[in-house]
Amino acid sequence: MEKLNITSGCIVQIAAFDEIPEHSFLVDEVYDDCITGVALSGLLAGEYGEPDLALIVRVLSTPS
């Protein structure tokens, strides 16, 4: 698996899981096994989450 450079403020694409479609996610904090933040799109838009790093498909944008 490719090592992604993920930091606070990044927007990432989260893979589909448990009948939740793929969606964008604003990263707040990065840990060894997961990230925390808020979903920006899809069924979970506006909801806090802690997705596993393995669910990150790609980095969509980085903080400027």
ZAKE-196642 format. One line per field, with one value per residue (C-alpha): residue number from 1; x, z, y; residue in one letter; chain. Coordinates in steps of 0.02 Angstrom, whole numbers, plus 50000, padded with zeros to 5 digits. Example, Ala and Ser with C-alpha at 12.3 -4.5 7.8 and 13.67 -1.06 7.14 Angstrom:
BEGIN
resi <- 1, 2
c1 <- 50615, 50684
c3 <- 50390, 50357
c2 <- 49775, 49947
resn <- a, s
chain <- A, A
This chain:
BEGIN
resi <- 1, 2, 3, 4, 5, 6, 7, 8, 9, 10, 11, 12, 13, 14, 15, 16, 17, 18, 19, 20, 21, 22, 23, 24, 25, 26, 27, 28, 29, 30, 31, 32, 33, 34, 35, 36, 37, 38, 39, 40, 41, 42, 43, 44, 45, 46, 47, 48, 49, 50, 51, 52, 53, 54, 55, 56, 57, 58, 59, 60, 61, 62, 63, 64
c1 <- 50000, 50063, 50112, 50000, 50057, 49906, 49904, 49776, 49674, 49688, 49533, 49536, 49422, 49356, 49311, 49135, 49095, 48940, 48820, 48896, 48958, 49130, 49140, 49258, 49321, 49409, 49552, 49570, 49699, 49808, 49849, 49946, 49791, 49655, 49611, 49480, 49374, 49211, 49128, 49104, 48991, 48874, 48756, 48871, 48902, 48933, 48960, 49117, 49210, 49366, 49397, 49542, 49690, 49655, 49492, 49581, 49575, 49673, 49715, 49603, 49684, 49811, 49807, 49885
c3 <- 50000, 49954, 50101, 50099, 50173, 50281, 50400, 50494, 50370, 50226, 50135, 50094, 50003, 50116, 50037, 50045, 50197, 50282, 50149, 50164, 49993, 49963, 50031, 50066, 50243, 50326, 50436, 50611, 50690, 50627, 50734, 50701, 50648, 50611, 50578, 50660, 50581, 50493, 50338, 50204, 50084, 50072, 50200, 50345, 50295, 50451, 50563, 50667, 50628, 50662, 50503, 50494, 50388, 50276, 50218, 50142, 49953, 49912, 49971, 49881, 49948, 50074, 50185, 50104
c2 <- 50000, 50173, 50285, 50439, 50605, 50647, 50795, 50897, 50999, 50874, 50819, 50633, 50512, 50373, 50205, 50137, 50029, 49955, 50022, 50197, 50257, 50330, 50508, 50654, 50683, 50831, 50770, 50843, 50727, 50584, 50431, 50270, 50173, 50301, 50482, 50591, 50726, 50764, 50692, 50826, 50732, 50585, 50512, 50557, 50739, 50843, 50692, 50662, 50501, 50398, 50297, 50174, 50227, 50076, 50159, 50309, 50296, 50455, 50629, 50756, 50916, 50974, 51129, 51283
resn <- m, e, k, l, n, i, t, s, g, c, i, v, q, i, a, a, f, d, e, i, p, e, h, s, f, l, v, d, e, v, y, d, d, c, i, t, g, v, a, l, s, g, l, l, a, g, e, y, g, e, p, d, l, a, l, i, v, r, v, l, s, t, p, s
chain <- A, A, A, A, A, A, A, A, A, A, A, A, A, A, A, A, A, A, A, A, A, A, A, A, A, A, A, A, A, A, A, A, A, A, A, A, A, A, A, A, A, A, A, A, A, A, A, A, A, A, A, A, A, A, A, A, A, A, A, A, A, A, A, A
